[in-house]
Amino acid sequence: MLDEGNTPVFPVIYPANEPRRVWDVVFKGEALNVGMLLSMKYANGVGAPGHWDTSGSDPVWVSDPPAPTRHRRYASAPPHARSQFVAQ
């Protein structure tokens, strides 16, 4: 459920020409600021792999390890062999 954040505790007054809004989501009965959640999710960059852990009282973004790259197999090559891979 989304809410524009106009709760009686922290009322937000928007100018008529301001299209941006403060958004909250309700999680386990508590309103959480969407901007703060997105900040947590994007800490390692937009699109970085991860998932939400919702088992606790607050959702927590858990970053997944980066996927291996195809060049990773050359990391264990001996130093003299690495230059031949780079040159190709």
MODELLER restraints for C-alpha pairs under 7 A, 6 or more apart:
rsr = mdl.restraints
at = mdl.atoms
rsr.add(forms.Gaussian(group=physical.xy_distance, feature=features.Distance(at['CA:1:A'], at['CA:25:A']), mean=5.81, stdev=0.5))
rsr.add(forms.Gaussian(group=physical.xy_distance, feature=features.Distance(at['CA:1:A'], at['CA:26:A']), mean=6.02, stdev=0.5))
rsr.add(forms.Gaussian(group=physical.xy_distance, feature=features.Distance(at['CA:2:A'], at['CA:23:A']), mean=6.84, stdev=0.5))
rsr.add(forms.Gaussian(group=physical.xy_distance, feature=features.Distance(at['CA:2:A'], at['CA:24:A']), mean=5.89, stdev=0.5))
rsr.add(forms.Gaussian(group=physical.xy_distance, feature=features.Distance(at['CA:2:A'], at['CA:25:A']), mean=4.91, stdev=0.5))
rsr.add(forms.Gaussian(group=physical.xy_distance, feature=features.Distance(at['CA:2:A'], at['CA:26:A']), mean=6.99, stdev=0.5))
rsr.add(forms.Gaussian(group=physical.xy_distance, feature=features.Distance(at['CA:3:A'], at['CA:23:A']), mean=5.77, stdev=0.5))
rsr.add(forms.Gaussian(group=physical.xy_distance, feature=features.Distance(at['CA:3:A'], at['CA:24:A']), mean=5.21, stdev=0.5))
rsr.add(forms.Gaussian(group=physical.xy_distance, feature=features.Distance(at['CA:3:A'], at['CA:25:A']), mean=6.31, stdev=0.5))
rsr.add(forms.Gaussian(group=physical.xy_distance, feature=features.Distance(at['CA:4:A'], at['CA:21:A']), mean=6.55, stdev=0.5))
rsr.add(forms.Gaussian(group=physical.xy_distance, feature=features.Distance(at['CA:4:A'], at['CA:22:A']), mean=5.68, stdev=0.5))
rsr.add(forms.Gaussian(group=physical.xy_distance, feature=features.Distance(at['CA:4:A'], at['CA:23:A']), mean=4.55, stdev=0.5))
rsr.add(forms.Gaussian(group=physical.xy_distance, feature=features.Distance(at['CA:4:A'], at['CA:24:A']), mean=6.23, stdev=0.5))
rsr.add(forms.Gaussian(group=physical.xy_distance, feature=features.Distance(at['CA:5:A'], at['CA:22:A']), mean=5.47, stdev=0.5))
rsr.add(forms.Gaussian(group=physical.xy_distance, feature=features.Distance(at['CA:5:A'], at['CA:23:A']), mean=5.21, stdev=0.5))
rsr.add(forms.Gaussian(group=physical.xy_distance, feature=features.Distance(at['CA:5:A'], at['CA:24:A']), mean=5.53, stdev=0.5))
rsr.add(forms.Gaussian(group=physical.xy_distance, feature=features.Distance(at['CA:6:A'], at['CA:12:A']), mean=5.69, stdev=0.5))
rsr.add(forms.Gaussian(group=physical.xy_distance, feature=features.Distance(at['CA:23:A'], at['CA:33:A']), mean=6.06, stdev=0.5))
rsr.add(forms.Gaussian(group=physical.xy_distance, feature=features.Distance(at['CA:23:A'], at['CA:34:A']), mean=5.56, stdev=0.5))
rsr.add(forms.Gaussian(group=physical.xy_distance, feature=features.Distance(at['CA:24:A'], at['CA:31:A']), mean=5.73, stdev=0.5))
rsr.add(forms.Gaussian(group=physical.xy_distance, feature=features.Distance(at['CA:24:A'], at['CA:32:A']), mean=5.14, stdev=0.5))
rsr.add(forms.Gaussian(group=physical.xy_distance, feature=features.Distance(at['CA:24:A'], at['CA:33:A']), mean=4.41, stdev=0.5))
rsr.add(forms.Gaussian(group=physical.xy_distance, feature=features.Distance(at['CA:24:A'], at['CA:34:A']), mean=5.19, stdev=0.5))
rsr.add(forms.Gaussian(group=physical.xy_distance, feature=features.Distance(at['CA:25:A'], at['CA:31:A']), mean=5.50, stdev=0.5))
rsr.add(forms.Gaussian(group=physical.xy_distance, feature=features.Distance(at['CA:25:A'], at['CA:32:A']), mean=5.33, stdev=0.5))
rsr.add(forms.Gaussian(group=physical.xy_distance, feature=features.Distance(at['CA:25:A'], at['CA:33:A']), mean=6.60, stdev=0.5))
rsr.add(forms.Gaussian(group=physical.xy_distance, feature=features.Distance(at['CA:25:A'], at['CA:34:A']), mean=6.46, stdev=0.5))
rsr.add(forms.Gaussian(group=physical.xy_distance, feature=features.Distance(at['CA:26:A'], at['CA:32:A']), mean=6.16, stdev=0.5))
rsr.add(forms.Gaussian(group=physical.xy_distance, feature=features.Distance(at['CA:40:A'], at['CA:61:A']), mean=6.34, stdev=0.5))
rsr.add(forms.Gaussian(group=physical.xy_distance, feature=features.Distance(at['CA:41:A'], at['CA:61:A']), mean=5.63, stdev=0.5))
rsr.add(forms.Gaussian(group=physical.xy_distance, feature=features.Distance(at['CA:49:A'], at['CA:63:A']), mean=6.06, stdev=0.5))
rsr.add(forms.Gaussian(group=physical.xy_distance, feature=features.Distance(at['CA:49:A'], at['CA:64:A']), mean=5.31, stdev=0.5))
rsr.add(forms.Gaussian(group=physical.xy_distance, feature=features.Distance(at['CA:49:A'], at['CA:66:A']), mean=6.93, stdev=0.5))
rsr.add(forms.Gaussian(group=physical.xy_distance, feature=features.Distance(at['CA:50:A'], at['CA:61:A']), mean=6.88, stdev=0.5))
rsr.add(forms.Gaussian(group=physical.xy_distance, feature=features.Distance(at['CA:50:A'], at['CA:62:A']), mean=5.46, stdev=0.5))
rsr.add(forms.Gaussian(group=physical.xy_distance, feature=features.Distance(at['CA:50:A'], at['CA:63:A']), mean=4.13, stdev=0.5))
rsr.add(forms.Gaussian(group=physical.xy_distance, feature=features.Distance(at['CA:50:A'], at['CA:64:A']), mean=4.47, stdev=0.5))
rsr.add(forms.Gaussian(group=physical.xy_distance, feature=features.Distance(at['CA:51:A'], at['CA:61:A']), mean=5.84, stdev=0.5))
rsr.add(forms.Gaussian(group=physical.xy_distance, feature=features.Distance(at['CA:51:A'], at['CA:62:A']), mean=5.44, stdev=0.5))
rsr.add(forms.Gaussian(group=physical.xy_distance, feature=features.Distance(at['CA:51:A'], at['CA:63:A']), mean=6.61, stdev=0.5))
rsr.add(forms.Gaussian(group=physical.xy_distance, feature=features.Distance(at['CA:52:A'], at['CA:59:A']), mean=6.26, stdev=0.5))
rsr.add(forms.Gaussian(group=physical.xy_distance, feature=features.Distance(at['CA:52:A'], at['CA:60:A']), mean=5.63, stdev=0.5))
rsr.add(forms.Gaussian(group=physical.xy_distance, feature=features.Distance(at['CA:52:A'], at['CA:61:A']), mean=4.63, stdev=0.5))
rsr.add(forms.Gaussian(group=physical.xy_distance, feature=features.Distance(at['CA:52:A'], at['CA:62:A']), mean=6.05, stdev=0.5))
rsr.add(forms.Gaussian(group=physical.xy_distance, feature=features.Distance(at['CA:53:A'], at['CA:59:A']), mean=5.64, stdev=0.5))
rsr.add(forms.Gaussian(group=physical.xy_distance, feature=features.Distance(at['CA:53:A'], at['CA:60:A']), mean=5.19, stdev=0.5))
rsr.add(forms.Gaussian(group=physical.xy_distance, feature=features.Distance(at['CA:53:A'], at['CA:61:A']), mean=6.22, stdev=0.5))
rsr.add(forms.Gaussian(group=physical.xy_distance, feature=features.Distance(at['CA:53:A'], at['CA:62:A']), mean=6.63, stdev=0.5))
rsr.add(forms.Gaussian(group=physical.xy_distance, feature=features.Distance(at['CA:54:A'], at['CA:60:A']), mean=6.65, stdev=0.5))
rsr.add(forms.Gaussian(group=physical.xy_distance, feature=features.Distance(at['CA:74:A'], at['CA:82:A']), mean=6.89, stdev=0.5))
